[in-house]
Amino acid sequence: MSWAMDELEARANAQLNGLYELNERYAAISVRETSADDLVTVDVDGVGALTGLWLAPGANELGGTRLGELIVATAALAAQRAFAKRALITEEFNESFAELLDSRPRGD
């Protein structure tokens, strides 16, 4: 193979590896949040989906409506934190990918 083809293959592999790493970092996001009164604890993943829910003793004394509102509010806060992590990961990826693109040889 010529040097140009080797360079092209190396760059393509670096870009592909970057995408795999991005996907792995997204998949690894997990946020746990507990309500201010410590009655509800939730886990969410990187897309804000609920992956765990724990209710402390006494949570049922809130009543169904209030408990539901507390679960949703706690999950929403956890999702916001997960989205912030996702945004940071995306920003880091975009910067590194831009550097990779900027370093490519220019054809004349």
Summary of the structure (lengths in Angstrom):
residues: 108
radius of gyration: 21.7
end to end distance: 21.2
largest distance: 73.5
contacts: 268
relative contact order: 0.15
helix: 63%
strand: 16%
